[in-house]
Amino acid sequence: MSGSTAKAGAASAQPSIGHVFVINLENKGYDETWGAASKAPYLSQTLRSQGVLLSQYHGTGHFSLDNYISQLSGQGPNADTQSDCQTFTPFVRTGTAAPGQAVGQGCVYPSSVPTLAGQLTAAGRSWKGYMEDMGTPCRHPELGAVDDTQRAKVGDQYAARHNPFVYFSSIIDSPDCAKQVVDFSALPTDLQKIDTTSNLTYITPNLCHDGHDSPCVDGEPGGLVSADAWLKRWVPVVTGSPAFKKDGVLVITFDESDGPQQDASACCGEGPGPNAALPGMTGLGGGRVGALVLSPYVQPGTTSDTPYNHYSLLASMEDAFGLSHLGYAALPGLTRFGSDVYNNASR
């Protein structure tokens, strides 16, 4: 695709962002999504022509859950999160390692582990997670129980492991969880007004619409075909909202490549962690997946070759809201979104 290409992030180039929207899709390597033979033409062609493609964006681990936790807290993988926490166990903390890593194993982090959600609340900002098919707000397994959302069911394709909010005691132990981690069906109404649109809107499609399953239990084809159809329906709802038009940024990315045997490459200085020597099981990362940024602050049809990963995304969201950097988002030299991404000089 034609378009200008930038190669260097410059975190100092920070526009006045008031609203960040994040959509995570599942388990696709860069070439499968963004290549000429992509089964997602709306994402790879139509939307790409409207935004800036981050061609060197990487996941931070394998399998799914550790990537979502990276985006929300900057915590690196451990053996339990790498295996998607088949049992919903507490994280047992045995120490601390730099930068800001809780040393230990387990799934549900204690309240001493900070999150972007907590940062936003403390700063007087708002946040909300919208989970397709979740139904009951703040839904998660009981502590110590087997996670019964690991496989999709007809009429219920929600996956707790794709909802990072419920892996932090500071969130699930709060009565506000039921108000702020809600079913996806609440999104259209909330987006109608700036006052009801949160500063952070974090969106997770169900196991079919995020491209994870193929075919899906309800008969849909799944994979990129279903993900693309879902994006075609819902991205215009986000980009047409008053908050997005005023000062919004939408990031569409994937949690990881199509598995540790295919691509466990890393970028951005990611190395062995205190809880997992190989965050990507067979390598140091979650593989190259790419990301697309849509915003009034970006020049349509452009590409940035600057390396980014989920820790970069967390740091960039924190920059947007004037917050300090958590966990690996504070890694020295980590690239954050700058003038290569926010490249629309007219804004």
MODAGI-V966759 format. One line per field, one symbol per residue. phi: phi as a letter, one per 40 degrees, with the letter a starting at -180 (. if undefined). A space follows every 50 residues. Layout:
phi: ???
//
This chain:
phi: .cicbbbbcacccbcccbabbbbbbbfbcdcccbcccdcbccccbccdcb abcccbcbcbabccdccccdccbgcccbdccccgfdbccccccbibbccg cccibhbcccccccbddcccdccgbbaabbbcgcgcdfcaccdgccccbc bcbcgabcbdcbbcdcbbdcccccccdccbbbcdcccdccccbccbcccb bbbbccccccgccaccccgccgfccccccccccbcccccccdccccabbb bbabcacchcccabcbaggcbdbcbacbdcgbacabgcbgabbbaccbcd gbbbcccbaccccdccccdcbgbcccfccccdgccbdbccccbcccb
//
